[in-house]
Amino acid sequence: MIISENYDKIMIRGDSMKNIRPVSDLRNNYSELSKAVKESNEPVILTKNGYADMVLMSVEQFEEREYKNKMHKKILASEAQFQKTGKTYNIDEVTERMIANIKKRATANV
């Protein structure tokens, strides 16, 4: 995907507006770029020769995305299991199963 040479905010693949910067800013303006990423709480797309090359984000942003992705996968697996079995669990059943799993892990680690 080619990106215009204006490094303001532009639309990428229909997503919300993103910050676009040349990859050379990583070397030449690291402190400024790092501060901008952390303050905006938005990733920055770095370009090389006018093309999107990589994404820069804070550790906090990365961890949050990883957590959301993990939860999304669990929800999808849960929905697939429900579609397959039709089985649901009430809070008492879930609590009982969680306690049993915790005890099982605790005895396995001893």
N, C-alpha and C positions, 0 to 999 in steps of 0.2 A: 504494500500500500504506500503510495507516495503522499508525502505531506508537504503542504506549502511552506515556503521559506519564512512566512510570518509565524513567529513563535508565540503568538497570543493563543487564546483558547479557540479550538476548532472542534467540529463534530467528527467522531471516529466510530464507524460501524454502528451508527444509530444510538450509541451510548450517550450518557450525559457529557457535557463539555469536559475536556481533559486539558491538562497543562502539557504543552509540547516544548521541549528544549533540545538543542543539539547535544550529542554525546560529549562533545568537547567541553561543555559546561561542567561535566563531572570532574574533569581534571583542572580546568581553569577557575571555576567558581564553586568548588565543593561546599564551602561553608554556607554560602548564600543558597545553594540548591538544597542542602540538607535542612536549613532553617525553613525554607519555603514548603518543603514536603511535610515537615512536622507541624507547621502552623496551619497549613490548609487542610491537613488530614486527608489529602487526596494524592494518589500516585501521580508521577510525572512520566510521560512517555519520552524517551530519549531517541533521537533520530541520528542516523548515519547516512550521509549522502542523500538526504531528503526522504529516507524511508524509515519507518518505525523500526527500531532495533531492539530496544529493551525497555523495561518498566522499572522505575525506582520508587520504592515506598519505604516507610518507616517500619521498624521491627514490630511496633504495635499494630500497624495496619496489616502487616503480613500475618501476625498471629491471629488477629480477628478474622481475616479471610479464611485461614486454615481451619479455625474453629467452626465458622459458619459452613464451610464445605463438608467438614466431618459430620456436623449435625444434619445437614441436608441429605447426605448419603444414608445416615441412620434412619431418617424419616422415610426415604424412598424404600429402604429395605423393609421397614415396618409395614408400609403400605402394600408392598409386594407380598409379604407374609399374610397380611389380612386378606388380600385378594385370593390367595391360594387356599387358605384354611377357613376364612370367615370367623376365626376365633378372636375374641376380645378378652381383656382382663380388667377386673375391677381393682381399685386401689389396694384392697387387702391382699389380693393375689400377687400383685406387683411387689408390695412390701415384703411379703413372705418369700418370694423368689429372690429379692435383693439380699435379704438377711441370710438366706441359705448360701448364696454365692459368696458373700463376704466371709462367712464362717468357713466355707470350702477353701477360699484363697488363704485365709489366715492359717489354717492347719497345714496347707501345702507349703507355706513359707517357713514353718517351724523346723 
